Amino acid sequence: MDGFYINFYFKNIEYDDGFYGGVFSSPDSDVYCEFLYDRETKAFIDIWNNSKPIDEIMSIPIWWLDKKLEENGELRKNESKISV
């Protein structure tokens, strides 16, 4: 479900036309993982070093990375969404 995480961080982001990779964390939810995501198929290729079972963290907001990339034309190495 999109919007599950209120505050989150993407770190060490690497991407190209086909993939996103990096670290996702949401300290409020005690979630941490490294991931590789296929942008063409819109599916995770792998998730590892995860703090919770994968099925409990699958609402990773990749849509937000897509939105930031579209808005800014690029992604920084670290991106975050913090709600006040």
C-alpha positions, 0 to 999 in steps of 0.5 A: 500500500502506497503511503504506508511510510510517513518518514523515510530515507533512500541512501546510496542511490544508484540508478539508470534507465532500468534499475534503482538500487540502494538502501531504504530506511524508515526509523519510525517503522523500524525498517531497513533494507538494501534493494535492487528494483527493476524500473521496467517491470516495476518489481523488486529483483532482490531485497537483503539486509532487511530488518523485518520480513520482506512481506512486512516491508513491501510497501517501499515507496519506489513511486516517490523516487519516480516522482523525485526523478521526474520533478528534478531530472535526477536523483541525489545520492541520498533522498528523504521525505520527512513530514513535520 
